[in-house]
Amino acid sequence: HPLSTVMQISAVPRTILLLVWIQCISYTSADRYDDEHAILSELYETTIRESDSLYQYSDWASASSDHCYWAGIVCNDERRVIHLKIRKGVMAGTIPVSLGGLTELQDIVFTGNYLEGTIPDIFSSMLSLASIDLSSNYLNGVLPPIPPSVDSLILSWNARLSGSLPDGLFSSPHNVLRHVDISSCALTGTLPLALCSAPALRNLQVGYNQLTGSIPECTDSPLFALELHGNKLTGTIPEWIGLAGGLWSLALDNNLFYGTYPTWLQTRPNIA
């Protein structure tokens, strides 16, 4: 029948297109896995050093093995890397720019290593990233752009990490930023006014830097912990700190404050 023949002919290209589409998806997933495998292999080759803890990462030396089973790595169901944790002094050198290719990464932890150089501008394209911990290294330079998905930023104990706290770090679209610890670094400049309006900010730890100026006047604050000790802050201690009902940890010592002792401290015995 002519109509049946036309339908059969029309169905063939659709079937072929469907097969091609499925193959493309398969190839794309495989290619992404291979790309991430190459990124992690480069990370091992360029930063992993001899140490007493190296045995924990011995599986990284086998480039042919599945990186989703390597120590410090967690993959999702699509075999994309979502957690990356390397600690205890096994890393040295600089952070490779290629890490920006781990676009599904949610957590990166490189604490307690010997990393140096600047923090590359790689995080801004990693829109799934929720937690960054590069503390206790030898990093320098200024803070890189941080994606709005990050809720925890820990860069403490990088003695040469300098620059100022960017105002944009605490303002929209950074509406989920909850924990910031950049203590014991070399930050300069003033505390940004935007930290007063950061809706999710609970912990701000920037002690032992070289911050100057006064503490911003906030009308309300959801802070639980505020650590500003060991800076060069001046002015009086603002009353809003005493009105922050959720505040349980406060460190303001070793600054250049003046004025009378805040009487509200006597009514807030819960503040350590």
Secondary structure, 3 states (H helix, E strand, C coil): CHHHHHHHHHHHHHHHHHHHHHHHHHHHHHHHHHHHHHHHHHHHHHHECCCCCHHHHHHHHCCCCCHHHCCCEEECCCCCEEEEECCCCCEEECCCHHHHHCCCCCEEECCCCEEEEECCCCHHHCCCCCEEECCCCEEEECCCCCCCCCCEEECCCCCEECCCCCHHHHCCCCCCCCEEECCCCCCCCECCHHHHHCCCCCEEECCCCCCECCCCCCCCCCCCEEECCCCCCCCCCCCHHHHCCCCCEEECCCCCCCCCCCHHHHHCCCCC
